[in-house]
Amino acid sequence: MQFLCPHCQAPIYSRKQKICGVCEKSLPPELLLSEKQIAILKKQDEQMEKRAKEFQLPDSDYGSDVSGIV
């Protein structure tokens, strides 16, 4: 579902922002995420970052020396 600014009809790219990024007018509350929804998304982002770090490979020299390749 695409959300549009009721003032200028521009797409709302982030429902966390309280003003339109194009016309800079206030967006109505029904188009915005609630504080609770924002908190849930933030927690999910933190959990995904933590998982990504857990699966990140340690730094290595693999592939860094290509001088011997012709």
CHARMM internal coordinates of N, CA and C (Angstrom, degrees):
IC EDIT
DIST 1 N 1 CA 1.4475
DIST 1 CA 1 C 1.5264
ANGL 1 N 1 CA 1 C 109.15
DIST 1 C 2 N 1.2876
ANGL 1 CA 1 C 2 N 115.77
DIHE 1 N 1 CA 1 C 2 N 133.16
DIST 2 N 2 CA 1.4594
ANGL 1 C 2 N 2 CA 120.72
DIHE 1 CA 1 C 2 N 2 CA 179.22
DIST 2 CA 2 C 1.5283
ANGL 2 N 2 CA 2 C 109.02
DIHE 1 C 2 N 2 CA 2 C -101.24
DIST 2 C 3 N 1.3240
ANGL 2 CA 2 C 3 N 115.56
DIHE 2 N 2 CA 2 C 3 N 133.22
DIST 3 N 3 CA 1.4563
ANGL 2 C 3 N 3 CA 121.05
DIHE 2 CA 2 C 3 N 3 CA 177.87
DIST 3 CA 3 C 1.5206
ANGL 3 N 3 CA 3 C 108.71
DIHE 2 C 3 N 3 CA 3 C -102.97
DIST 3 C 4 N 1.3335
ANGL 3 CA 3 C 4 N 115.95
DIHE 3 N 3 CA 3 C 4 N 135.45
DIST 4 N 4 CA 1.4582
ANGL 3 C 4 N 4 CA 121.45
DIHE 3 CA 3 C 4 N 4 CA -178.31
DIST 4 CA 4 C 1.5187
ANGL 4 N 4 CA 4 C 110.62
DIHE 3 C 4 N 4 CA 4 C -119.87
DIST 4 C 5 N 1.3144
ANGL 4 CA 4 C 5 N 115.49
DIHE 4 N 4 CA 4 C 5 N 145.21
DIST 5 N 5 CA 1.4525
ANGL 4 C 5 N 5 CA 121.21
DIHE 4 CA 4 C 5 N 5 CA 174.86
DIST 5 CA 5 C 1.5325
ANGL 5 N 5 CA 5 C 108.18
DIHE 4 C 5 N 5 CA 5 C -64.29
DIST 5 C 6 N 1.3159
ANGL 5 CA 5 C 6 N 118.14
DIHE 5 N 5 CA 5 C 6 N 129.69
DIST 6 N 6 CA 1.4617
ANGL 5 C 6 N 6 CA 119.92
DIHE 5 CA 5 C 6 N 6 CA -179.68
DIST 6 CA 6 C 1.5362
ANGL 6 N 6 CA 6 C 113.10
DIHE 5 C 6 N 6 CA 6 C -71.09
DIST 6 C 7 N 1.3272
ANGL 6 CA 6 C 7 N 116.86
DIHE 6 N 6 CA 6 C 7 N -14.47
DIST 7 N 7 CA 1.4634
ANGL 6 C 7 N 7 CA 120.77
DIHE 6 CA 6 C 7 N 7 CA -178.03
DIST 7 CA 7 C 1.5239
ANGL 7 N 7 CA 7 C 112.40
DIHE 6 C 7 N 7 CA 7 C -89.38
DIST 7 C 8 N 1.3422
ANGL 7 CA 7 C 8 N 116.63
DIHE 7 N 7 CA 7 C 8 N -44.40
DIST 8 N 8 CA 1.4708
ANGL 7 C 8 N 8 CA 119.61
DIHE 7 CA 7 C 8 N 8 CA -174.89
DIST 8 CA 8 C 1.5303
ANGL 8 N 8 CA 8 C 113.34
DIHE 7 C 8 N 8 CA 8 C -121.67
DIST 8 C 9 N 1.3167
ANGL 8 CA 8 C 9 N 117.11
DIHE 8 N 8 CA 8 C 9 N -2.70
DIST 9 N 9 CA 1.4702
ANGL 8 C 9 N 9 CA 124.00
DIHE 8 CA 8 C 9 N 9 CA 179.66
DIST 9 CA 9 C 1.5322
ANGL 9 N 9 CA 9 C 113.89
DIHE 8 C 9 N 9 CA 9 C 67.05
DIST 9 C 10 N 1.3160
ANGL 9 CA 9 C 10 N 118.26
DIHE 9 N 9 CA 9 C 10 N 14.31
DIST 10 N 10 CA 1.4691
ANGL 9 C 10 N 10 CA 121.53
DIHE 9 CA 9 C 10 N 10 CA 176.28
DIST 10 CA 10 C 1.5244
ANGL 10 N 10 CA 10 C 108.94
DIHE 9 C 10 N 10 CA 10 C -74.70
DIST 10 C 11 N 1.3350
ANGL 10 CA 10 C 11 N 117.40
DIHE 10 N 10 CA 10 C 11 N 148.31
DIST 11 N 11 CA 1.4636
ANGL 10 C 11 N 11 CA 119.69
DIHE 10 CA 10 C 11 N 11 CA 176.07
DIST 11 CA 11 C 1.5281
ANGL 11 N 11 CA 11 C 110.97
DIHE 10 C 11 N 11 CA 11 C -62.23
DIST 11 C 12 N 1.3121
ANGL 11 CA 11 C 12 N 115.71
DIHE 11 N 11 CA 11 C 12 N 142.23
DIST 12 N 12 CA 1.4693
ANGL 11 C 12 N 12 CA 121.42
DIHE 11 CA 11 C 12 N 12 CA 174.47
DIST 12 CA 12 C 1.5220
ANGL 12 N 12 CA 12 C 105.99
DIHE 11 C 12 N 12 CA 12 C -92.91
DIST 12 C 13 N 1.3166
ANGL 12 CA 12 C 13 N 116.90
DIHE 12 N 12 CA 12 C 13 N 109.65
DIST 13 N 13 CA 1.4580
ANGL 12 C 13 N 13 CA 121.82
DIHE 12 CA 12 C 13 N 13 CA -175.72
DIST 13 CA 13 C 1.5189
ANGL 13 N 13 CA 13 C 112.63
DIHE 12 C 13 N 13 CA 13 C -83.03
DIST 13 C 14 N 1.3050
ANGL 13 CA 13 C 14 N 117.99
DIHE 13 N 13 CA 13 C 14 N -24.80
DIST 14 N 14 CA 1.4561
ANGL 13 C 14 N 14 CA 121.73
DIHE 13 CA 13 C 14 N 14 CA 177.97
DIST 14 CA 14 C 1.5232
ANGL 14 N 14 CA 14 C 108.62
DIHE 13 C 14 N 14 CA 14 C -138.07
DIST 14 C 15 N 1.3172
ANGL 14 CA 14 C 15 N 115.24
DIHE 14 N 14 CA 14 C 15 N 117.71
DIST 15 N 15 CA 1.4605
ANGL 14 C 15 N 15 CA 119.89
DIHE 14 CA 14 C 15 N 15 CA 178.92
DIST 15 CA 15 C 1.5208
ANGL 15 N 15 CA 15 C 111.57
DIHE 14 C 15 N 15 CA 15 C -82.60
DIST 15 C 16 N 1.3306
ANGL 15 CA 15 C 16 N 116.71
DIHE 15 N 15 CA 15 C 16 N 4.97
DIST 16 N 16 CA 1.4612
ANGL 15 C 16 N 16 CA 121.44
DIHE 15 CA 15 C 16 N 16 CA 174.06
DIST 16 CA 16 C 1.5231
ANGL 16 N 16 CA 16 C 110.82
DIHE 15 C 16 N 16 CA 16 C -83.60
DIST 16 C 17 N 1.3327
ANGL 16 CA 16 C 17 N 116.70
DIHE 16 N 16 CA 16 C 17 N -26.16
DIST 17 N 17 CA 1.4620
ANGL 16 C 17 N 17 CA 122.02
DIHE 16 CA 16 C 17 N 17 CA -178.19
DIST 17 CA 17 C 1.5203
ANGL 17 N 17 CA 17 C 110.34
DIHE 16 C 17 N 17 CA 17 C -81.08
DIST 17 C 18 N 1.3028
ANGL 17 CA 17 C 18 N 116.23
DIHE 17 N 17 CA 17 C 18 N 141.52
DIST 18 N 18 CA 1.4672
ANGL 17 C 18 N 18 CA 120.39
DIHE 17 CA 17 C 18 N 18 CA -176.15
DIST 18 CA 18 C 1.5239
ANGL 18 N 18 CA 18 C 113.56
DIHE 17 C 18 N 18 CA 18 C -92.24
DIST 18 C 19 N 1.3375
ANGL 18 CA 18 C 19 N 116.16
DIHE 18 N 18 CA 18 C 19 N -7.67
DIST 19 N 19 CA 1.4635
ANGL 18 C 19 N 19 CA 119.26
DIHE 18 CA 18 C 19 N 19 CA 177.54
DIST 19 CA 19 C 1.5237
ANGL 19 N 19 CA 19 C 109.43
DIHE 18 C 19 N 19 CA 19 C -126.06
DIST 19 C 20 N 1.3114
ANGL 19 CA 19 C 20 N 116.40
DIHE 19 N 19 CA 19 C 20 N 154.26
DIST 20 N 20 CA 1.4590
ANGL 19 C 20 N 20 CA 122.86
DIHE 19 CA 19 C 20 N 20 CA 177.48
DIST 20 CA 20 C 1.5212
ANGL 20 N 20 CA 20 C 109.20
DIHE 19 C 20 N 20 CA 20 C -69.33
DIST 20 C 21 N 1.3007
ANGL 20 CA 20 C 21 N 116.72
DIHE 20 N 20 CA 20 C 21 N 135.91
DIST 21 N 21 CA 1.4561
ANGL 20 C 21 N 21 CA 121.18
DIHE 20 CA 20 C 21 N 21 CA 179.36
DIST 21 CA 21 C 1.5165
ANGL 21 N 21 CA 21 C 113.16
DIHE 20 C 21 N 21 CA 21 C -74.65
DIST 21 C 22 N 1.3377
ANGL 21 CA 21 C 22 N 117.81
DIHE 21 N 21 CA 21 C 22 N -11.17
DIST 22 N 22 CA 1.4594
ANGL 21 C 22 N 22 CA 121.26
DIHE 21 CA 21 C 22 N 22 CA -179.16
DIST 22 CA 22 C 1.5273
ANGL 22 N 22 CA 22 C 110.71
DIHE 21 C 22 N 22 CA 22 C -101.16
DIST 22 C 23 N 1.3202
ANGL 22 CA 22 C 23 N 116.67
DIHE 22 N 22 CA 22 C 23 N -58.76
DIST 23 N 23 CA 1.4775
ANGL 22 C 23 N 23 CA 119.12
DIHE 22 CA 22 C 23 N 23 CA -175.82
DIST 23 CA 23 C 1.5256
ANGL 23 N 23 CA 23 C 113.15
DIHE 22 C 23 N 23 CA 23 C -95.43
DIST 23 C 24 N 1.3261
ANGL 23 CA 23 C 24 N 117.00
DIHE 23 N 23 CA 23 C 24 N -8.88
DIST 24 N 24 CA 1.4653
ANGL 23 C 24 N 24 CA 124.37
DIHE 23 CA 23 C 24 N 24 CA 177.47
DIST 24 CA 24 C 1.5297
ANGL 24 N 24 CA 24 C 114.17
DIHE 23 C 24 N 24 CA 24 C 62.78
DIST 24 C 25 N 1.3238
ANGL 24 CA 24 C 25 N 116.92
DIHE 24 N 24 CA 24 C 25 N 22.46
DIST 25 N 25 CA 1.4618
ANGL 24 C 25 N 25 CA 120.19
DIHE 24 CA 24 C 25 N 25 CA 174.86
DIST 25 CA 25 C 1.5236
ANGL 25 N 25 CA 25 C 108.96
DIHE 24 C 25 N 25 CA 25 C -91.74
DIST 25 C 26 N 1.3309
ANGL 25 CA 25 C 26 N 115.94
DIHE 25 N 25 CA 25 C 26 N 155.81
DIST 26 N 26 CA 1.4587
ANGL 25 C 26 N 26 CA 121.23
DIHE 25 CA 25 C 26 N 26 CA -179.74
DIST 26 CA 26 C 1.5181
ANGL 26 N 26 CA 26 C 110.95
DIHE 25 C 26 N 26 CA 26 C -64.64
DIST 26 C 27 N 1.3347
ANGL 26 CA 26 C 27 N 114.62
DIHE 26 N 26 CA 26 C 27 N 138.20
DIST 27 N 27 CA 1.4554
ANGL 26 C 27 N 27 CA 120.15
DIHE 26 CA 26 C 27 N 27 CA 176.78
DIST 27 CA 27 C 1.5260
ANGL 27 N 27 CA 27 C 109.38
DIHE 26 C 27 N 27 CA 27 C -91.26
DIST 27 C 28 N 1.3233
ANGL 27 CA 27 C 28 N 118.21
DIHE 27 N 27 CA 27 C 28 N 144.27
DIST 28 N 28 CA 1.4579
ANGL 27 C 28 N 28 CA 120.16
DIHE 27 CA 27 C 28 N 28 CA 179.62
DIST 28 CA 28 C 1.5349
ANGL 28 N 28 CA 28 C 110.93
DIHE 27 C 28 N 28 CA 28 C -68.07
DIST 28 C 29 N 1.3175
ANGL 28 CA 28 C 29 N 116.87
DIHE 28 N 28 CA 28 C 29 N 146.46
DIST 29 N 29 CA 1.4675
ANGL 28 C 29 N 29 CA 121.43
DIHE 28 CA 28 C 29 N 29 CA -176.64
DIST 29 CA 29 C 1.5252
ANGL 29 N 29 CA 29 C 114.25
DIHE 28 C 29 N 29 CA 29 C -54.61
DIST 29 C 30 N 1.3201
ANGL 29 CA 29 C 30 N 117.70
DIHE 29 N 29 CA 29 C 30 N -32.25
DIST 30 N 30 CA 1.4739
ANGL 29 C 30 N 30 CA 119.69
DIHE 29 CA 29 C 30 N 30 CA -177.86
DIST 30 CA 30 C 1.5333
ANGL 30 N 30 CA 30 C 112.84
DIHE 29 C 30 N 30 CA 30 C -68.16
DIST 30 C 31 N 1.3314
ANGL 30 CA 30 C 31 N 117.39
DIHE 30 N 30 CA 30 C 31 N -14.59
DIST 31 N 31 CA 1.4601
ANGL 30 C 31 N 31 CA 120.73
DIHE 30 CA 30 C 31 N 31 CA 176.74
DIST 31 CA 31 C 1.5237
ANGL 31 N 31 CA 31 C 112.45
DIHE 30 C 31 N 31 CA 31 C -95.04
DIST 31 C 32 N 1.3216
ANGL 31 CA 31 C 32 N 116.92
DIHE 31 N 31 CA 31 C 32 N -8.99
DIST 32 N 32 CA 1.4619
ANGL 31 C 32 N 32 CA 121.76
DIHE 31 CA 31 C 32 N 32 CA -176.52
DIST 32 CA 32 C 1.5236
ANGL 32 N 32 CA 32 C 111.55
DIHE 31 C 32 N 32 CA 32 C -97.63
DIST 32 C 33 N 1.3262
ANGL 32 CA 32 C 33 N 115.33
DIHE 32 N 32 CA 32 C 33 N 155.95
DIST 33 N 33 CA 1.4575
ANGL 32 C 33 N 33 CA 119.81
DIHE 32 CA 32 C 33 N 33 CA 171.38
DIST 33 CA 33 C 1.5233
ANGL 33 N 33 CA 33 C 108.56
DIHE 32 C 33 N 33 CA 33 C -75.71
DIST 33 C 34 N 1.3121
ANGL 33 CA 33 C 34 N 115.82
DIHE 33 N 33 CA 33 C 34 N 146.76
DIST 34 N 34 CA 1.4620
ANGL 33 C 34 N 34 CA 119.92
DIHE 33 CA 33 C 34 N 34 CA 176.77
DIST 34 CA 34 C 1.5317
ANGL 34 N 34 CA 34 C 109.13
DIHE 33 C 34 N 34 CA 34 C -75.39
DIST 34 C 35 N 1.3219
ANGL 34 CA 34 C 35 N 116.52
DIHE 34 N 34 CA 34 C 35 N 163.38
DIST 35 N 35 CA 1.4675
ANGL 34 C 35 N 35 CA 120.97
DIHE 34 CA 34 C 35 N 35 CA 177.54
DIST 35 CA 35 C 1.5259
ANGL 35 N 35 CA 35 C 110.07
DIHE 34 C 35 N 35 CA 35 C -59.37
DIST 35 C 36 N 1.3199
ANGL 35 CA 35 C 36 N 116.92
DIHE 35 N 35 CA 35 C 36 N -36.54
DIST 36 N 36 CA 1.4728
ANGL 35 C 36 N 36 CA 121.35
DIHE 35 CA 35 C 36 N 36 CA 178.77
DIST 36 CA 36 C 1.5258
ANGL 36 N 36 CA 36 C 110.40
DIHE 35 C 36 N 36 CA 36 C -65.15
DIST 36 C 37 N 1.3301
ANGL 36 CA 36 C 37 N 117.33
DIHE 36 N 36 CA 36 C 37 N -43.59
DIST 37 N 37 CA 1.4649
ANGL 36 C 37 N 37 CA 120.84
DIHE 36 CA 36 C 37 N 37 CA 178.36
DIST 37 CA 37 C 1.5264
ANGL 37 N 37 CA 37 C 111.16
DIHE 36 C 37 N 37 CA 37 C -63.47
DIST 37 C 38 N 1.3184
ANGL 37 CA 37 C 38 N 116.47
DIHE 37 N 37 CA 37 C 38 N -40.51
DIST 38 N 38 CA 1.4651
ANGL 37 C 38 N 38 CA 121.04
DIHE 37 CA 37 C 38 N 38 CA 178.66
DIST 38 CA 38 C 1.5287
ANGL 38 N 38 CA 38 C 110.11
DIHE 37 C 38 N 38 CA 38 C -63.51
DIST 38 C 39 N 1.3229
ANGL 38 CA 38 C 39 N 117.34
DIHE 38 N 38 CA 38 C 39 N -41.51
DIST 39 N 39 CA 1.4645
ANGL 38 C 39 N 39 CA 121.71
DIHE 38 CA 38 C 39 N 39 CA 179.05
DIST 39 CA 39 C 1.5289
ANGL 39 N 39 CA 39 C 110.96
DIHE 38 C 39 N 39 CA 39 C -63.84
DIST 39 C 40 N 1.3178
ANGL 39 CA 39 C 40 N 117.16
DIHE 39 N 39 CA 39 C 40 N -40.58
DIST 40 N 40 CA 1.4670
ANGL 39 C 40 N 40 CA 121.38
DIHE 39 CA 39 C 40 N 40 CA 178.29
DIST 40 CA 40 C 1.5257
ANGL 40 N 40 CA 40 C 110.16
DIHE 39 C 40 N 40 CA 40 C -63.34
DIST 40 C 41 N 1.3307
ANGL 40 CA 40 C 41 N 117.15
DIHE 40 N 40 CA 40 C 41 N -45.03
DIST 41 N 41 CA 1.4628
ANGL 40 C 41 N 41 CA 120.74
DIHE 40 CA 40 C 41 N 41 CA 179.10
DIST 41 CA 41 C 1.5244
ANGL 41 N 41 CA 41 C 111.50
DIHE 40 C 41 N 41 CA 41 C -63.05
DIST 41 C 42 N 1.3258
ANGL 41 CA 41 C 42 N 116.68
DIHE 41 N 41 CA 41 C 42 N -39.88
DIST 42 N 42 CA 1.4669
ANGL 41 C 42 N 42 CA 120.84
DIHE 41 CA 41 C 42 N 42 CA 179.22
DIST 42 CA 42 C 1.5275
ANGL 42 N 42 CA 42 C 110.14
DIHE 41 C 42 N 42 CA 42 C -63.07
DIST 42 C 43 N 1.3209
ANGL 42 CA 42 C 43 N 116.65
DIHE 42 N 42 CA 42 C 43 N -42.88
DIST 43 N 43 CA 1.4656
ANGL 42 C 43 N 43 CA 120.79
DIHE 42 CA 42 C 43 N 43 CA 179.62
DIST 43 CA 43 C 1.5322
ANGL 43 N 43 CA 43 C 110.24
DIHE 42 C 43 N 43 CA 43 C -64.43
DIST 43 C 44 N 1.3261
ANGL 43 CA 43 C 44 N 117.41
DIHE 43 N 43 CA 43 C 44 N -41.49
DIST 44 N 44 CA 1.4602
ANGL 43 C 44 N 44 CA 121.16
DIHE 43 CA 43 C 44 N 44 CA 177.94
DIST 44 CA 44 C 1.5244
ANGL 44 N 44 CA 44 C 110.93
DIHE 43 C 44 N 44 CA 44 C -62.50
DIST 44 C 45 N 1.3348
ANGL 44 CA 44 C 45 N 117.13
DIHE 44 N 44 CA 44 C 45 N -41.83
DIST 45 N 45 CA 1.4607
ANGL 44 C 45 N 45 CA 121.34
DIHE 44 CA 44 C 45 N 45 CA 177.85
DIST 45 CA 45 C 1.5292
ANGL 45 N 45 CA 45 C 110.81
DIHE 44 C 45 N 45 CA 45 C -61.31
DIST 45 C 46 N 1.3212
ANGL 45 CA 45 C 46 N 116.40
DIHE 45 N 45 CA 45 C 46 N -43.49
DIST 46 N 46 CA 1.4640
ANGL 45 C 46 N 46 CA 120.64
DIHE 45 CA 45 C 46 N 46 CA 179.58
DIST 46 CA 46 C 1.5201
ANGL 46 N 46 CA 46 C 111.21
DIHE 45 C 46 N 46 CA 46 C -62.99
DIST 46 C 47 N 1.3401
ANGL 46 CA 46 C 47 N 116.71
DIHE 46 N 46 CA 46 C 47 N -40.61
DIST 47 N 47 CA 1.4637
ANGL 46 C 47 N 47 CA 121.12
DIHE 46 CA 46 C 47 N 47 CA 179.01
DIST 47 CA 47 C 1.5317
ANGL 47 N 47 CA 47 C 110.81
DIHE 46 C 47 N 47 CA 47 C -65.46
DIST 47 C 48 N 1.3224
ANGL 47 CA 47 C 48 N 117.18
DIHE 47 N 47 CA 47 C 48 N -40.62
DIST 48 N 48 CA 1.4656
ANGL 47 C 48 N 48 CA 120.52
DIHE 47 CA 47 C 48 N 48 CA 179.22
DIST 48 CA 48 C 1.5248
ANGL 48 N 48 CA 48 C 111.11
DIHE 47 C 48 N 48 CA 48 C -66.78
DIST 48 C 49 N 1.3289
ANGL 48 CA 48 C 49 N 117.60
DIHE 48 N 48 CA 48 C 49 N -39.50
DIST 49 N 49 CA 1.4609
ANGL 48 C 49 N 49 CA 120.94
DIHE 48 CA 48 C 49 N 49 CA 176.98
DIST 49 CA 49 C 1.5231
ANGL 49 N 49 CA 49 C 110.68
DIHE 48 C 49 N 49 CA 49 C -62.99
DIST 49 C 50 N 1.3290
ANGL 49 CA 49 C 50 N 116.29
DIHE 49 N 49 CA 49 C 50 N -40.90
DIST 50 N 50 CA 1.4609
ANGL 49 C 50 N 50 CA 120.67
DIHE 49 CA 49 C 50 N 50 CA 179.30
DIST 50 CA 50 C 1.5275
ANGL 50 N 50 CA 50 C 110.23
DIHE 49 C 50 N 50 CA 50 C -63.46
DIST 50 C 51 N 1.3285
ANGL 50 CA 50 C 51 N 117.30
DIHE 50 N 50 CA 50 C 51 N -44.74
DIST 51 N 51 CA 1.4720
ANGL 50 C 51 N 51 CA 120.82
DIHE 50 CA 50 C 51 N 51 CA 178.72
DIST 51 CA 51 C 1.5274
ANGL 51 N 51 CA 51 C 111.01
DIHE 50 C 51 N 51 CA 51 C -63.68
DIST 51 C 52 N 1.3136
ANGL 51 CA 51 C 52 N 116.90
DIHE 51 N 51 CA 51 C 52 N -40.79
DIST 52 N 52 CA 1.4618
ANGL 51 C 52 N 52 CA 120.31
DIHE 51 CA 51 C 52 N 52 CA 179.83
DIST 52 CA 52 C 1.5251
ANGL 52 N 52 CA 52 C 110.36
DIHE 51 C 52 N 52 CA 52 C -61.63
DIST 52 C 53 N 1.3241
ANGL 52 CA 52 C 53 N 117.51
DIHE 52 N 52 CA 52 C 53 N -40.82
DIST 53 N 53 CA 1.4642
ANGL 52 C 53 N 53 CA 121.02
DIHE 52 CA 52 C 53 N 53 CA 178.66
DIST 53 CA 53 C 1.5190
ANGL 53 N 53 CA 53 C 111.04
DIHE 52 C 53 N 53 CA 53 C -66.52
DIST 53 C 54 N 1.3342
ANGL 53 CA 53 C 54 N 117.51
DIHE 53 N 53 CA 53 C 54 N -35.38
DIST 54 N 54 CA 1.4605
ANGL 53 C 54 N 54 CA 121.12
DIHE 53 CA 53 C 54 N 54 CA 179.45
DIST 54 CA 54 C 1.5256
ANGL 54 N 54 CA 54 C 111.18
DIHE 53 C 54 N 54 CA 54 C -65.24
DIST 54 C 55 N 1.3235
ANGL 54 CA 54 C 55 N 117.59
DIHE 54 N 54 CA 54 C 55 N -32.99
DIST 55 N 55 CA 1.4538
ANGL 54 C 55 N 55 CA 121.87
DIHE 54 CA 54 C 55 N 55 CA -176.91
DIST 55 CA 55 C 1.5233
ANGL 55 N 55 CA 55 C 113.05
DIHE 54 C 55 N 55 CA 55 C -96.58
DIST 55 C 56 N 1.3150
ANGL 55 CA 55 C 56 N 116.57
DIHE 55 N 55 CA 55 C 56 N -0.50
DIST 56 N 56 CA 1.4564
ANGL 55 C 56 N 56 CA 120.69
DIHE 55 CA 55 C 56 N 56 CA -179.39
DIST 56 CA 56 C 1.5251
ANGL 56 N 56 CA 56 C 109.77
DIHE 55 C 56 N 56 CA 56 C -68.68
DIST 56 C 57 N 1.3342
ANGL 56 CA 56 C 57 N 116.14
DIHE 56 N 56 CA 56 C 57 N 134.17
DIST 57 N 57 CA 1.4504
ANGL 56 C 57 N 57 CA 120.60
DIHE 56 CA 56 C 57 N 57 CA 178.51
DIST 57 CA 57 C 1.5205
ANGL 57 N 57 CA 57 C 109.83
DIHE 56 C 57 N 57 CA 57 C -73.31
DIST 57 C 58 N 1.3305
ANGL 57 CA 57 C 58 N 116.81
DIHE 57 N 57 CA 57 C 58 N 145.97
DIST 58 N 58 CA 1.4614
ANGL 57 C 58 N 58 CA 118.94
DIHE 57 CA 57 C 58 N 58 CA 177.45
DIST 58 CA 58 C 1.5267
ANGL 58 N 58 CA 58 C 109.48
DIHE 57 C 58 N 58 CA 58 C -66.64
DIST 58 C 59 N 1.3145
ANGL 58 CA 58 C 59 N 116.19
DIHE 58 N 58 CA 58 C 59 N 154.00
DIST 59 N 59 CA 1.4591
ANGL 58 C 59 N 59 CA 120.72
DIHE 58 CA 58 C 59 N 59 CA 177.51
DIST 59 CA 59 C 1.5208
ANGL 59 N 59 CA 59 C 109.29
DIHE 58 C 59 N 59 CA 59 C -60.59
DIST 59 C 60 N 1.3259
ANGL 59 CA 59 C 60 N 115.80
DIHE 59 N 59 CA 59 C 60 N 139.67
DIST 60 N 60 CA 1.4623
ANGL 59 C 60 N 60 CA 119.94
DIHE 59 CA 59 C 60 N 60 CA 177.38
DIST 60 CA 60 C 1.5262
ANGL 60 N 60 CA 60 C 109.06
DIHE 59 C 60 N 60 CA 60 C -143.86
DIST 60 C 61 N 1.3097
ANGL 60 CA 60 C 61 N 114.91
DIHE 60 N 60 CA 60 C 61 N 169.72
DIST 61 N 61 CA 1.4664
ANGL 60 C 61 N 61 CA 120.49
DIHE 60 CA 60 C 61 N 61 CA 178.66
DIST 61 CA 61 C 1.5206
ANGL 61 N 61 CA 61 C 109.91
DIHE 60 C 61 N 61 CA 61 C -92.83
DIST 61 C 62 N 1.2908
ANGL 61 CA 61 C 62 N 119.32
DIHE 61 N 61 CA 61 C 62 N 2.32
DIST 62 N 62 CA 1.4542
ANGL 61 C 62 N 62 CA 122.61
DIHE 61 CA 61 C 62 N 62 CA -177.53
DIST 62 CA 62 C 1.5304
ANGL 62 N 62 CA 62 C 110.01
DIHE 61 C 62 N 62 CA 62 C -56.99
DIST 62 C 63 N 1.3271
ANGL 62 CA 62 C 63 N 114.73
DIHE 62 N 62 CA 62 C 63 N 123.04
DIST 63 N 63 CA 1.4669
ANGL 62 C 63 N 63 CA 119.54
DIHE 62 CA 62 C 63 N 63 CA 176.60
DIST 63 CA 63 C 1.5167
ANGL 63 N 63 CA 63 C 114.75
DIHE 62 C 63 N 63 CA 63 C 82.54
DIST 63 C 64 N 1.3346
ANGL 63 CA 63 C 64 N 117.51
DIHE 63 N 63 CA 63 C 64 N -2.71
DIST 64 N 64 CA 1.4607
ANGL 63 C 64 N 64 CA 118.15
DIHE 63 CA 63 C 64 N 64 CA -176.74
DIST 64 CA 64 C 1.5184
ANGL 64 N 64 CA 64 C 112.10
DIHE 63 C 64 N 64 CA 64 C -82.16
DIST 64 C 65 N 1.3392
ANGL 64 CA 64 C 65 N 118.11
DIHE 64 N 64 CA 64 C 65 N -23.47
DIST 65 N 65 CA 1.4552
ANGL 64 C 65 N 65 CA 119.91
DIHE 64 CA 64 C 65 N 65 CA -179.12
DIST 65 CA 65 C 1.5277
ANGL 65 N 65 CA 65 C 108.61
DIHE 64 C 65 N 65 CA 65 C -107.65
DIST 65 C 66 N 1.3062
ANGL 65 CA 65 C 66 N 115.62
DIHE 65 N 65 CA 65 C 66 N 100.82
DIST 66 N 66 CA 1.4589
ANGL 65 C 66 N 66 CA 120.28
DIHE 65 CA 65 C 66 N 66 CA -179.92
DIST 66 CA 66 C 1.5302
ANGL 66 N 66 CA 66 C 110.60
DIHE 65 C 66 N 66 CA 66 C -110.61
DIST 66 C 67 N 1.3263
ANGL 66 CA 66 C 67 N 118.10
DIHE 66 N 66 CA 66 C 67 N 14.99
DIST 67 N 67 CA 1.4557
ANGL 66 C 67 N 67 CA 120.86
DIHE 66 CA 66 C 67 N 67 CA -175.94
DIST 67 CA 67 C 1.5290
ANGL 67 N 67 CA 67 C 112.01
DIHE 66 C 67 N 67 CA 67 C -68.27
DIST 67 C 68 N 1.3201
ANGL 67 CA 67 C 68 N 118.61
DIHE 67 N 67 CA 67 C 68 N -25.08
DIST 68 N 68 CA 1.4584
ANGL 67 C 68 N 68 CA 121.41
DIHE 67 CA 67 C 68 N 68 CA -179.39
DIST 68 CA 68 C 1.5162
ANGL 68 N 68 CA 68 C 113.32
DIHE 67 C 68 N 68 CA 68 C -83.29
DIST 68 C 69 N 1.3141
ANGL 68 CA 68 C 69 N 117.89
DIHE 68 N 68 CA 68 C 69 N -5.88
DIST 69 N 69 CA 1.4626
ANGL 68 C 69 N 69 CA 121.37
DIHE 68 CA 68 C 69 N 69 CA -178.96
DIST 69 CA 69 C 1.5091
ANGL 69 N 69 CA 69 C 109.43
DIHE 68 C 69 N 69 CA 69 C -88.50
DIST 69 C 70 N 1.3208
ANGL 69 CA 69 C 70 N 115.90
DIHE 69 N 69 CA 69 C 70 N 130.75
DIST 70 N 70 CA 1.4671
ANGL 69 C 70 N 70 CA 120.34
DIHE 69 CA 69 C 70 N 70 CA 179.74
DIST 70 CA 70 C 1.4969
ANGL 70 N 70 CA 70 C 110.50
DIHE 69 C 70 N 70 CA 70 C -107.87
END
COOR INIT
IC SEED 1 N 1 CA 1 C
IC BUILD
